[in-house]
Amino acid sequence: MATAGLTFTGSAATMAKITQALDTKRRQAAAALYQVGEEMMTESKKRVPVDTGTLKGSGYVTNPSGGGTVGRFTGRDVVVTLGFGGAAESYAIPVHEDLHVHHRTGQALYLWSVLAETQQTLLYRIAERIQL
């Protein structure tokens, strides 16, 4: 396996500028990931089976986190979580996973289907928002 390394040398001021630019892009990417997550959740809520509305109302998207404290990332990963639960926690997964139940409105795999459909364009949508 071949490896390559890159070492920056320069003044402390130059290194600080590079670090600041990288940090800015990471925060922009985190914000873009959150925005895309919200769009995905909106689509998922259109697909949720509705009886009382509790399940649909329990959908959430977490704020970006990773590497350090929220909003400041020292590691490489940025994590945004999409899910359903809260008051619907006891049945969110069974409703999502049971392919044999016919729903008057909505469908099974209401979150997974959105994730599957968007996986090919996710990085492009994020890059577009941070002008890469």
A tleap script that builds the chain and sets N, CA, C and O, in Angstrom:
source leaprc.protein.ff14SB
mol = sequence {
  NMET ALA THR ALA GLY LEU THR PHE THR GLY
  SER ALA ALA THR MET ALA LYS ILE THR GLN
  ALA LEU ASP THR LYS ARG ARG GLN ALA ALA
  ALA ALA LEU TYR GLN VAL GLY GLU GLU MET
  MET THR GLU SER LYS LYS ARG VAL PRO VAL
  ASP THR GLY THR LEU LYS GLY SER GLY TYR
  VAL THR ASN PRO SER GLY GLY GLY THR VAL
  GLY ARG PHE THR GLY ARG ASP VAL VAL VAL
  THR LEU GLY PHE GLY GLY ALA ALA GLU SER
  TYR ALA ILE PRO VAL HIE GLU ASP LEU HIE
  VAL HIE HIE ARG THR GLY GLN ALA LEU TYR
  LEU TRP SER VAL LEU ALA GLU THR GLN GLN
  THR LEU LEU TYR ARG ILE ALA GLU ARG ILE
  GLN CLEU
}
set mol.1.N position { 0.854 -1.178 0.000 }
set mol.1.CA position { 0.000 0.000 0.000 }
set mol.1.C position { 0.893 1.232 0.000 }
set mol.1.O position { 1.806 1.344 0.819 }
set mol.2.N position { 0.636 2.139 -0.901 }
set mol.2.CA position { 1.405 3.376 -0.990 }
set mol.2.C position { 0.732 4.443 -0.141 }
set mol.2.O position { -0.495 4.517 -0.074 }
set mol.3.N position { 1.522 5.240 0.484 }
set mol.3.CA position { 0.997 6.352 1.268 }
set mol.3.C position { 1.710 7.618 0.844 }
set mol.3.O position { 2.809 7.582 0.292 }
set mol.4.N position { 1.071 8.718 1.110 }
set mol.4.CA position { 1.661 10.014 0.796 }
set mol.4.C position { 1.387 10.958 1.947 }
set mol.4.O position { 0.372 10.830 2.632 }
set mol.5.N position { 2.251 11.870 2.158 }
set mol.5.CA position { 2.065 12.847 3.216 }
set mol.5.C position { 2.265 14.250 2.673 }
set mol.5.O position { 2.886 14.456 1.631 }
set mol.6.N position { 1.733 15.187 3.393 }
set mol.6.CA position { 1.858 16.582 3.001 }
set mol.6.C position { 2.158 17.376 4.254 }
set mol.6.O position { 1.440 17.271 5.248 }
set mol.7.N position { 3.189 18.151 4.215 }
set mol.7.CA position { 3.567 18.968 5.359 }
set mol.7.C position { 3.556 20.426 4.935 }
set mol.7.O position { 4.172 20.803 3.939 }
set mol.8.N position { 2.848 21.237 5.702 }
set mol.8.CA position { 2.826 22.675 5.455 }
set mol.8.C position { 3.888 23.316 6.339 }
set mol.8.O position { 3.997 23.004 7.525 }
set mol.9.N position { 4.650 24.195 5.759 }
set mol.9.CA position { 5.567 24.990 6.565 }
set mol.9.C position { 5.338 26.447 6.202 }
set mol.9.O position { 4.989 26.769 5.067 }
set mol.10.N position { 5.527 27.278 7.129 }
set mol.10.CA position { 5.340 28.699 6.882 }
set mol.10.C position { 5.218 29.431 8.201 }
set mol.10.O position { 5.422 28.864 9.274 }
set mol.11.N position { 4.891 30.667 8.097 }
set mol.11.CA position { 4.785 31.477 9.300 }
set mol.11.C position { 3.565 31.051 10.107 }
set mol.11.O position { 2.646 30.420 9.584 }
set mol.12.N position { 3.572 31.395 11.354 }
set mol.12.CA position { 2.435 31.082 12.228 }
set mol.12.C position { 1.173 31.768 11.707 }
set mol.12.O position { 0.079 31.213 11.811 }
set mol.13.N position { 1.318 32.953 11.155 }
set mol.13.CA position { 0.162 33.678 10.628 }
set mol.13.C position { -0.435 32.949 9.427 }
set mol.13.O position { -1.655 32.851 9.299 }
set mol.14.N position { 0.433 32.434 8.542 }
set mol.14.CA position { -0.047 31.685 7.380 }
set mol.14.C position { -0.747 30.415 7.823 }
set mol.14.O position { -1.821 30.091 7.315 }
set mol.15.N position { -0.153 29.689 8.765 }
set mol.15.CA position { -0.762 28.464 9.271 }
set mol.15.C position { -2.108 28.759 9.942 }
set mol.15.O position { -3.052 27.980 9.809 }
set mol.16.N position { -2.192 29.859 10.646 }
set mol.16.CA position { -3.451 30.240 11.293 }
set mol.16.C position { -4.528 30.524 10.253 }
set mol.16.O position { -5.690 30.167 10.453 }
set mol.17.N position { -4.157 31.159 9.150 }
set mol.17.CA position { -5.112 31.444 8.081 }
set mol.17.C position { -5.616 30.153 7.435 }
set mol.17.O position { -6.808 30.017 7.158 }
set mol.18.N position { -4.713 29.216 7.198 }
set mol.18.CA position { -5.111 27.937 6.620 }
set mol.18.C position { -6.045 27.196 7.568 }
set mol.18.O position { -7.072 26.666 7.145 }
set mol.19.N position { -5.696 27.158 8.828 }
set mol.19.CA position { -6.528 26.488 9.830 }
set mol.19.C position { -7.901 27.141 9.906 }
set mol.19.O position { -8.916 26.448 9.982 }
set mol.20.N position { -7.938 28.452 9.886 }
set mol.20.CA position { -9.214 29.176 9.940 }
set mol.20.C position { -10.064 28.879 8.707 }
set mol.20.O position { -11.276 28.691 8.821 }
set mol.21.N position { -9.440 28.836 7.534 }
set mol.21.CA position { -10.182 28.542 6.301 }
set mol.21.C position { -10.759 27.134 6.338 }
set mol.21.O position { -11.906 26.923 5.946 }
set mol.22.N position { -9.978 26.176 6.803 }
set mol.22.CA position { -10.467 24.802 6.917 }
set mol.22.C position { -11.607 24.701 7.918 }
set mol.22.O position { -12.593 24.005 7.673 }
set mol.23.N position { -11.480 25.385 9.033 }
set mol.23.CA position { -12.525 25.385 10.053 }
set mol.23.C position { -13.813 26.005 9.505 }
set mol.23.O position { -14.907 25.510 9.777 }
set mol.24.N position { -13.682 27.079 8.740 }
set mol.24.CA position { -14.851 27.728 8.133 }
set mol.24.C position { -15.555 26.780 7.182 }
set mol.24.O position { -16.782 26.677 7.210 }
set mol.25.N position { -14.803 26.085 6.339 }
set mol.25.CA position { -15.410 25.136 5.399 }
set mol.25.C position { -16.078 23.982 6.134 }
set mol.25.O position { -17.145 23.524 5.724 }
set mol.26.N position { -15.475 23.513 7.200 }
set mol.26.CA position { -16.080 22.422 7.976 }
set mol.26.C position { -17.405 22.871 8.585 }
set mol.26.O position { -18.379 22.118 8.568 }
set mol.27.N position { -17.453 24.089 9.120 }
set mol.27.CA position { -18.718 24.597 9.686 }
set mol.27.C position { -19.760 24.761 8.583 }
set mol.27.O position { -20.935 24.458 8.789 }
set mol.28.N position { -19.336 25.235 7.422 }
set mol.28.CA position { -20.272 25.369 6.294 }
set mol.28.C position { -20.786 23.998 5.860 }
set mol.28.O position { -21.971 23.840 5.564 }
set mol.29.N position { -19.902 23.019 5.822 }
set mol.29.CA position { -20.314 21.667 5.450 }
set mol.29.C position { -21.279 21.098 6.481 }
set mol.29.O position { -22.247 20.430 6.118 }
set mol.30.N position { -21.029 21.354 7.755 }
set mol.30.CA position { -21.931 20.877 8.806 }
set mol.30.C position { -23.306 21.513 8.661 }
set mol.30.O position { -24.323 20.831 8.785 }
set mol.31.N position { -23.342 22.807 8.401 }
set mol.31.CA position { -24.617 23.504 8.216 }
set mol.31.C position { -25.339 22.977 6.978 }
set mol.31.O position { -26.557 22.803 6.995 }
set mol.32.N position { -24.595 22.725 5.912 }
set mol.32.CA position { -25.191 22.196 4.681 }
set mol.32.C position { -25.737 20.795 4.903 }
set mol.32.O position { -26.816 20.468 4.410 }
set mol.33.N position { -25.011 19.969 5.635 }
set mol.33.CA position { -25.482 18.620 5.940 }
set mol.33.C position { -26.776 18.686 6.744 }
set mol.33.O position { -27.699 17.910 6.499 }
set mol.34.N position { -26.846 19.598 7.692 }
set mol.34.CA position { -28.070 19.764 8.476 }
set mol.34.C position { -29.234 20.199 7.575 }
set mol.34.O position { -30.341 19.675 7.700 }
set mol.35.N position { -28.993 21.141 6.679 }
set mol.35.CA position { -30.049 21.596 5.760 }
set mol.35.C position { -30.551 20.454 4.877 }
set mol.35.O position { -31.758 20.288 4.695 }
set mol.36.N position { -29.636 19.680 4.338 }
set mol.36.CA position { -30.017 18.544 3.508 }
set mol.36.C position { -30.770 17.514 4.357 }
set mol.36.O position { -31.737 16.910 3.891 }
set mol.37.N position { -30.332 17.318 5.586 }
set mol.37.CA position { -31.039 16.413 6.500 }
set mol.37.C position { -32.469 16.867 6.738 }
set mol.37.O position { -33.385 16.045 6.779 }
set mol.38.N position { -32.665 18.158 6.893 }
set mol.38.CA position { -34.017 18.697 7.077 }
set mol.38.C position { -34.878 18.457 5.835 }
set mol.38.O position { -36.056 18.118 5.946 }
set mol.39.N position { -34.288 18.633 4.662 }
set mol.39.CA position { -35.027 18.372 3.418 }
set mol.39.C position { -35.410 16.897 3.320 }
set mol.39.O position { -36.520 16.562 2.907 }
set mol.40.N position { -34.488 16.026 3.701 }
set mol.40.CA position { -34.764 14.590 3.670 }
set mol.40.C position { -35.865 14.233 4.668 }
set mol.40.O position { -36.727 13.404 4.376 }
set mol.41.N position { -35.834 14.860 5.841 }
set mol.41.CA position { -36.871 14.594 6.838 }
set mol.41.C position { -38.226 15.070 6.340 }
set mol.41.O position { -39.231 14.392 6.549 }
set mol.42.N position { -38.270 16.211 5.691 }
set mol.42.CA position { -39.528 16.719 5.131 }
set mol.42.C position { -40.113 15.700 4.159 }
set mol.42.O position { -41.311 15.420 4.196 }
set mol.43.N position { -39.273 15.149 3.295 }
set mol.43.CA position { -39.738 14.139 2.343 }
set mol.43.C position { -40.176 12.870 3.069 }
set mol.43.O position { -41.189 12.266 2.715 }
set mol.44.N position { -39.425 12.472 4.070 }
set mol.44.CA position { -39.775 11.272 4.828 }
set mol.44.C position { -41.131 11.422 5.516 }
set mol.44.O position { -41.918 10.477 5.560 }
set mol.45.N position { -41.396 12.606 6.050 }
set mol.45.CA position { -42.680 12.838 6.720 }
set mol.45.C position { -43.853 12.757 5.746 }
set mol.45.O position { -44.982 12.488 6.158 }
set mol.46.N position { -43.597 12.986 4.468 }
set mol.46.CA position { -44.654 12.820 3.467 }
set mol.46.C position { -44.991 11.344 3.271 }
set mol.46.O position { -46.073 11.011 2.788 }
set mol.47.N position { -44.066 10.461 3.646 }
set mol.47.CA position { -44.228 9.023 3.426 }
set mol.47.C position { -44.644 8.256 4.679 }
set mol.47.O position { -44.978 7.075 4.591 }
set mol.48.N position { -44.630 8.902 5.834 }
set mol.48.CA position { -44.945 8.227 7.092 }
set mol.48.C position { -46.416 7.820 7.126 }
set mol.48.O position { -47.287 8.628 6.807 }
set mol.49.N position { -46.702 6.570 7.510 }
set mol.49.CA position { -48.095 6.201 7.721 }
set mol.49.C position { -48.699 7.061 8.839 }
set mol.49.O position { -48.075 7.269 9.879 }
set mol.50.N position { -49.901 7.547 8.613 }
set mol.50.CA position { -50.530 8.435 9.592 }
set mol.50.C position { -51.804 7.796 10.122 }
set mol.50.O position { -52.710 7.454 9.362 }
set mol.51.N position { -51.856 7.641 11.439 }
set mol.51.CA position { -53.073 7.215 12.123 }
set mol.51.C position { -53.512 8.378 13.008 }
set mol.51.O position { -54.577 8.965 12.813 }
set mol.52.N position { -52.664 8.696 13.988 }
set mol.52.CA position { -52.969 9.826 14.881 }
set mol.52.C position { -52.091 11.038 14.599 }
set mol.52.O position { -52.397 12.142 15.048 }
set mol.53.N position { -51.005 10.842 13.861 }
set mol.53.CA position { -50.057 11.926 13.575 }
set mol.53.C position { -48.883 11.970 14.527 }
set mol.53.O position { -47.955 12.755 14.335 }
set mol.54.N position { -48.912 11.130 15.559 }
set mol.54.CA position { -47.828 11.139 16.541 }
set mol.54.C position { -46.506 10.728 15.916 }
set mol.54.O position { -45.477 11.355 16.166 }
set mol.55.N position { -46.527 9.685 15.109 }
set mol.55.CA position { -45.300 9.213 14.470 }
set mol.55.C position { -44.731 10.286 13.544 }
set mol.55.O position { -43.537 10.582 13.594 }
set mol.56.N position { -45.560 10.850 12.722 }
set mol.56.CA position { -45.119 11.900 11.798 }
set mol.56.C position { -44.518 13.071 12.567 }
set mol.56.O position { -43.488 13.616 12.169 }
set mol.57.N position { -45.146 13.450 13.648 }
set mol.57.CA position { -44.667 14.576 14.449 }
set mol.57.C position { -43.406 14.288 15.232 }
set mol.57.O position { -42.783 15.208 15.764 }
set mol.58.N position { -43.016 13.016 15.312 }
set mol.58.CA position { -41.839 12.668 16.107 }
set mol.58.C position { -40.539 12.709 15.298 }
set mol.58.O position { -39.465 12.477 15.852 }
set mol.59.N position { -40.620 12.998 14.006 }
set mol.59.CA position { -39.421 13.045 13.181 }
set mol.59.C position { -38.485 14.158 13.628 }
set mol.59.O position { -38.928 15.246 13.995 }
set mol.60.N position { -37.200 13.879 13.594 }
set mol.60.CA position { -36.220 14.875 14.046 }
set mol.60.C position { -34.931 14.788 13.237 }
set mol.60.O position { -34.627 13.768 12.618 }
set mol.61.N position { -34.193 15.879 13.261 }
set mol.61.CA position { -32.850 15.965 12.700 }
set mol.61.C position { -31.992 16.619 13.774 }
set mol.61.O position { -32.318 17.700 14.263 }
set mol.62.N position { -30.894 15.960 14.141 }
set mol.62.CA position { -30.036 16.527 15.184 }
set mol.62.C position { -29.115 17.593 14.598 }
set mol.62.O position { -28.818 17.588 13.403 }
set mol.63.N position { -28.677 18.490 15.444 }
set mol.63.CA position { -27.658 19.468 15.059 }
set mol.63.C position { -26.364 18.738 14.741 }
set mol.63.O position { -26.106 17.672 15.299 }
set mol.64.N position { -25.556 19.288 13.863 }
set mol.64.CA position { -24.284 18.638 13.526 }
set mol.64.C position { -23.374 18.539 14.747 }
set mol.64.O position { -23.318 19.448 15.576 }
set mol.65.N position { -22.675 17.437 14.839 }
set mol.65.CA position { -21.689 17.267 15.904 }
set mol.65.C position { -20.543 16.450 15.340 }
set mol.65.O position { -20.671 15.796 14.305 }
set mol.66.N position { -19.444 16.500 16.026 }
set mol.66.CA position { -18.313 15.682 15.598 }
set mol.66.C position { -16.998 16.272 16.011 }
set mol.66.O position { -16.813 17.489 16.020 }
set mol.67.N position { -16.099 15.406 16.347 }
set mol.67.CA position { -14.726 15.802 16.595 }
set mol.67.C position { -14.512 16.622 17.848 }
set mol.67.O position { -13.496 16.434 18.517 }
set mol.68.N position { -15.373 17.480 18.186 }
set mol.68.CA position { -15.217 18.348 19.346 }
set mol.68.C position { -16.591 18.801 19.790 }
set mol.68.O position { -17.558 18.047 19.686 }
set mol.69.N position { -16.684 20.000 20.275 }
set mol.69.CA position { -17.979 20.505 20.699 }
set mol.69.C position { -18.794 20.889 19.478 }
set mol.69.O position { -18.240 21.142 18.408 }
set mol.70.N position { -20.102 20.933 19.638 }
set mol.70.CA position { -20.978 21.281 18.520 }
set mol.70.C position { -20.590 22.654 17.989 }
set mol.70.O position { -20.434 23.606 18.753 }
set mol.71.N position { -20.437 22.745 16.687 }
set mol.71.CA position { -20.088 24.015 16.057 }
set mol.71.C position { -18.588 24.227 15.898 }
set mol.71.O position { -18.166 25.108 15.150 }
set mol.72.N position { -17.787 23.437 16.584 }
set mol.72.CA position { -16.333 23.525 16.422 }
set mol.72.C position { -15.822 22.105 16.263 }
set mol.72.O position { -15.931 21.296 17.184 }
set mol.73.N position { -15.276 21.805 15.125 }
set mol.73.CA position { -14.910 20.440 14.807 }
set mol.73.C position { -13.407 20.293 14.760 }
set mol.73.O position { -12.734 20.953 13.967 }
set mol.74.N position { -12.883 19.434 15.602 }
set mol.74.CA position { -11.450 19.187 15.593 }
set mol.74.C position { -11.126 17.857 14.953 }
set mol.74.O position { -9.978 17.621 14.579 }
set mol.75.N position { -12.118 16.973 14.815 }
set mol.75.CA position { -11.925 15.692 14.158 }
set mol.75.C position { -12.353 15.781 12.713 }
set mol.75.O position { -12.612 16.869 12.198 }
set mol.76.N position { -12.429 14.629 12.052 }
set mol.76.CA position { -12.769 14.611 10.637 }
set mol.76.C position { -14.247 14.393 10.387 }
set mol.76.O position { -14.737 14.760 9.318 }
set mol.77.N position { -14.972 13.817 11.315 }
set mol.77.CA position { -16.363 13.443 11.091 }
set mol.77.C position { -17.332 14.542 11.502 }
set mol.77.O position { -17.132 15.238 12.498 }
set mol.78.N position { -18.377 14.675 10.712 }
set mol.78.CA position { -19.504 15.532 11.053 }
set mol.78.C position { -20.730 14.638 10.993 }
set mol.78.O position { -20.955 13.962 9.989 }
set mol.79.N position { -21.525 14.626 12.054 }
set mol.79.CA position { -22.653 13.705 12.154 }
set mol.79.C position { -23.948 14.479 12.330 }
set mol.79.O position { -24.052 15.353 13.191 }
set mol.80.N position { -24.934 14.148 11.503 }
set mol.80.CA position { -26.299 14.631 11.637 }
set mol.80.C position { -27.174 13.378 11.639 }
set mol.80.O position { -27.052 12.542 10.744 }
set mol.81.N position { -28.042 13.240 12.618 }
set mol.81.CA position { -28.882 12.048 12.740 }
set mol.81.C position { -30.319 12.388 12.409 }
set mol.81.O position { -30.853 13.388 12.888 }
set mol.82.N position { -30.950 11.555 11.589 }
set mol.82.CA position { -32.370 11.668 11.273 }
set mol.82.C position { -33.070 10.487 11.926 }
set mol.82.O position { -32.541 9.375 11.929 }
set mol.83.N position { -34.240 10.717 12.473 }
set mol.83.CA position { -34.954 9.605 13.089 }
set mol.83.C position { -36.364 9.964 13.472 }
set mol.83.O position { -36.809 11.102 13.323 }
set mol.84.N position { -37.054 8.962 13.971 }
set mol.84.CA position { -38.405 9.098 14.496 }
set mol.84.C position { -38.411 8.435 15.856 }
set mol.84.O position { -37.695 7.456 16.064 }
set mol.85.N position { -39.188 8.934 16.773 }
set mol.85.CA position { -39.221 8.339 18.104 }
set mol.85.C position { -40.099 9.126 19.038 }
set mol.85.O position { -41.301 9.257 18.812 }
set mol.86.N position { -39.497 9.655 20.097 }
set mol.86.CA position { -40.256 10.433 21.072 }
set mol.86.C position { -41.458 9.656 21.559 }
set mol.86.O position { -41.323 8.525 22.027 }
set mol.87.N position { -42.632 10.254 21.453 }
set mol.87.CA position { -43.864 9.610 21.911 }
set mol.87.C position { -44.205 8.381 21.070 }
set mol.87.O position { -45.016 7.556 21.490 }
set mol.88.N position { -43.603 8.250 19.901 }
set mol.88.CA position { -43.860 7.117 19.005 }
set mol.88.C position { -42.744 6.072 19.075 }
set mol.88.O position { -42.694 5.168 18.241 }
set mol.89.N position { -41.865 6.186 20.046 }
set mol.89.CA position { -40.698 5.312 20.125 }
set mol.89.C position { -41.052 3.829 20.127 }
set mol.89.O position { -40.342 3.022 19.528 }
set mol.90.N position { -42.129 3.471 20.787 }
set mol.90.CA position { -42.469 2.047 20.918 }
set mol.90.C position { -42.928 1.415 19.604 }
set mol.90.O position { -42.904 0.191 19.476 }
set mol.91.N position { -43.341 2.213 18.639 }
set mol.91.CA position { -43.828 1.619 17.390 }
set mol.91.C position { -43.190 2.202 16.124 }
set mol.91.O position { -43.522 1.755 15.026 }
set mol.92.N position { -42.316 3.151 16.232 }
set mol.92.CA position { -41.688 3.749 15.043 }
set mol.92.C position { -40.940 2.702 14.212 }
set mol.92.O position { -41.086 2.671 12.990 }
set mol.93.N position { -40.160 1.866 14.844 }
set mol.93.CA position { -39.402 0.858 14.104 }
set mol.93.C position { -40.309 -0.222 13.521 }
set mol.93.O position { -40.163 -0.545 12.342 }
set mol.94.N position { -41.247 -0.801 14.295 }
set mol.94.CA position { -42.134 -1.797 13.678 }
set mol.94.C position { -42.928 -1.249 12.489 }
set mol.94.O position { -43.093 -1.951 11.492 }
set mol.95.N position { -43.417 -0.024 12.574 }
set mol.95.CA position { -44.161 0.559 11.454 }
set mol.95.C position { -43.234 0.754 10.259 }
set mol.95.O position { -43.633 0.525 9.117 }
set mol.96.N position { -42.008 1.173 10.517 }
set mol.96.CA position { -41.043 1.393 9.446 }
set mol.96.C position { -40.665 0.085 8.754 }
set mol.96.O position { -40.555 0.041 7.528 }
set mol.97.N position { -40.469 -0.962 9.521 }
set mol.97.CA position { -39.894 -2.198 9.000 }
set mol.97.C position { -40.904 -3.210 8.467 }
set mol.97.O position { -40.530 -4.050 7.648 }
set mol.98.N position { -42.150 -3.172 8.887 }
set mol.98.CA position { -43.111 -4.210 8.499 }
set mol.98.C position { -43.632 -3.976 7.091 }
set mol.98.O position { -44.468 -3.101 6.864 }
set mol.99.N position { -43.139 -4.757 6.157 }
set mol.99.CA position { -43.500 -4.616 4.748 }
set mol.99.C position { -44.841 -5.268 4.418 }
set mol.99.O position { -45.349 -5.108 3.308 }
set mol.100.N position { -45.416 -5.998 5.365 }
set mol.100.CA position { -46.650 -6.739 5.104 }
set mol.100.C position { -47.905 -5.963 5.485 }
set mol.100.O position { -49.014 -6.400 5.180 }
set mol.101.N position { -47.752 -4.841 6.133 }
set mol.101.CA position { -48.915 -4.049 6.552 }
set mol.101.C position { -49.278 -3.066 5.445 }
set mol.101.O position { -48.418 -2.375 4.900 }
set mol.102.N position { -50.561 -3.017 5.125 }
set mol.102.CA position { -51.042 -2.027 4.158 }
set mol.102.C position { -51.494 -0.800 4.932 }
set mol.102.O position { -52.330 -0.903 5.830 }
set mol.103.N position { -50.949 0.355 4.592 }
set mol.103.CA position { -51.306 1.605 5.264 }
set mol.103.C position { -52.229 2.405 4.357 }
set mol.103.O position { -52.013 2.487 3.148 }
set mol.104.N position { -53.263 2.996 4.958 }
set mol.104.CA position { -54.171 3.849 4.170 }
set mol.104.C position { -53.420 5.048 3.606 }
set mol.104.O position { -53.642 5.448 2.463 }
set mol.105.N position { -52.548 5.607 4.398 }
set mol.105.CA position { -51.666 6.691 3.944 }
set mol.105.C position { -50.246 6.322 4.332 }
set mol.105.O position { -50.023 5.710 5.377 }
set mol.106.N position { -49.317 6.679 3.523 }
set mol.106.CA position { -47.917 6.427 3.842 }
set mol.106.C position { -47.465 5.035 3.445 }
set mol.106.O position { -48.187 4.289 2.783 }
set mol.107.N position { -46.263 4.709 3.863 }
set mol.107.CA position { -45.640 3.457 3.468 }
set mol.107.C position { -44.643 2.982 4.510 }
set mol.107.O position { -44.214 3.758 5.364 }
set mol.108.N position { -44.277 1.719 4.443 }
set mol.108.CA position { -43.166 1.211 5.239 }
set mol.108.C position { -41.876 1.798 4.665 }
set mol.108.O position { -41.869 2.340 3.560 }
set mol.109.N position { -40.817 1.688 5.406 }
set mol.109.CA position { -39.504 2.192 4.982 }
set mol.109.C position { -39.555 3.672 4.620 }
set mol.109.O position { -38.895 4.115 3.680 }
set mol.110.N position { -40.335 4.421 5.367 }
set mol.110.CA position { -40.556 5.842 5.083 }
set mol.110.C position { -39.302 6.689 5.231 }
set mol.110.O position { -39.200 7.732 4.584 }
set mol.111.N position { -38.364 6.289 6.041 }
set mol.111.CA position { -37.097 7.016 6.159 }
set mol.111.C position { -36.039 6.392 5.256 }
set mol.111.O position { -35.336 7.101 4.536 }
set mol.112.N position { -35.927 5.092 5.293 }
set mol.112.CA position { -34.922 4.404 4.490 }
set mol.112.C position { -35.073 4.726 3.010 }
set mol.112.O position { -34.076 4.944 2.322 }
set mol.113.N position { -36.296 4.757 2.516 }
set mol.113.CA position { -36.504 5.003 1.082 }
set mol.113.C position { -35.953 6.363 0.670 }
set mol.113.O position { -35.400 6.500 -0.421 }
set mol.114.N position { -36.095 7.359 1.520 }
set mol.114.CA position { -35.558 8.691 1.218 }
set mol.114.C position { -34.032 8.649 1.226 }
set mol.114.O position { -33.388 9.214 0.342 }
set mol.115.N position { -33.463 7.989 2.210 }
set mol.115.CA position { -32.005 7.882 2.278 }
set mol.115.C position { -31.462 7.161 1.048 }
set mol.115.O position { -30.456 7.578 0.473 }
set mol.116.N position { -32.124 6.088 0.650 }
set mol.116.CA position { -31.676 5.331 -0.524 }
set mol.116.C position { -31.757 6.178 -1.792 }
set mol.116.O position { -30.861 6.124 -2.634 }
set mol.117.N position { -32.804 6.940 -1.925 }
set mol.117.CA position { -32.994 7.758 -3.134 }
set mol.117.C position { -32.017 8.930 -3.213 }
set mol.117.O position { -31.700 9.392 -4.309 }
set mol.118.N position { -31.545 9.405 -2.092 }
set mol.118.CA position { -30.689 10.594 -2.094 }
set mol.118.C position { -29.208 10.288 -1.961 }
set mol.118.O position { -28.388 11.201 -2.046 }
set mol.119.N position { -28.844 9.035 -1.757 }
set mol.119.CA position { -27.436 8.731 -1.509 }
set mol.119.C position { -26.519 9.122 -2.661 }
set mol.119.O position { -25.366 9.482 -2.425 }
set mol.120.N position { -26.994 9.061 -3.883 }
set mol.120.CA position { -26.156 9.398 -5.033 }
set mol.120.C position { -25.901 10.902 -5.162 }
set mol.120.O position { -24.897 11.305 -5.749 }
set mol.121.N position { -26.785 11.729 -4.628 }
set mol.121.CA position { -26.660 13.178 -4.798 }
set mol.121.C position { -26.309 13.910 -3.505 }
set mol.121.O position { -26.155 15.131 -3.517 }
set mol.122.N position { -26.183 13.198 -2.406 }
set mol.122.CA position { -25.967 13.839 -1.110 }
set mol.122.C position { -24.720 14.716 -1.091 }
set mol.122.O position { -24.796 15.884 -0.709 }
set mol.123.N position { -23.591 14.180 -1.491 }
set mol.123.CA position { -22.350 14.968 -1.451 }
set mol.123.C position { -22.406 16.155 -2.401 }
set mol.123.O position { -21.904 17.232 -2.080 }
set mol.124.N position { -23.012 15.965 -3.562 }
set mol.124.CA position { -23.163 17.077 -4.510 }
set mol.124.C position { -24.002 18.192 -3.896 }
set mol.124.O position { -23.658 19.367 -4.027 }
set mol.125.N position { -25.097 17.838 -3.228 }
set mol.125.CA position { -25.973 18.836 -2.624 }
set mol.125.C position { -25.256 19.615 -1.524 }
set mol.125.O position { -25.482 20.814 -1.359 }
set mol.126.N position { -24.400 18.939 -0.781 }
set mol.126.CA position { -23.636 19.616 0.264 }
set mol.126.C position { -22.582 20.519 -0.367 }
set mol.126.O position { -22.444 21.680 0.019 }
set mol.127.N position { -21.840 19.991 -1.333 }
set mol.127.CA position { -20.790 20.777 -2.001 }
set mol.127.C position { -21.366 22.024 -2.661 }
set mol.127.O position { -20.746 23.087 -2.644 }
set mol.128.N position { -22.549 21.887 -3.239 }
set mol.128.CA position { -23.203 23.019 -3.888 }
set mol.128.C position { -23.472 24.148 -2.887 }
set mol.128.O position { -23.348 25.326 -3.222 }
set mol.129.N position { -23.837 23.781 -1.671 }
set mol.129.CA position { -24.148 24.785 -0.648 }
set mol.129.C position { -22.913 25.475 -0.096 }
set mol.129.O position { -22.990 26.613 0.367 }
set mol.130.N position { -21.774 24.791 -0.140 }
set mol.130.CA position { -20.559 25.422 0.385 }
set mol.130.C position { -19.641 25.899 -0.744 }
set mol.130.O position { -18.486 26.255 -0.511 }
set mol.131.N position { -20.167 25.900 -1.958 }
set mol.131.CA position { -19.493 26.435 -3.136 }
set mol.131.C position { -18.137 25.796 -3.368 }
set mol.131.O position { -17.114 26.474 -3.464 }
set mol.132.N position { -18.154 24.475 -3.456 }
set mol.132.CA position { -16.925 23.757 -3.826 }
set mol.132.C position { -16.885 23.546 -5.308 }
set mol.132.O position { -15.933 22.960 -5.823 }
savepdb mol mol.pdb
quit
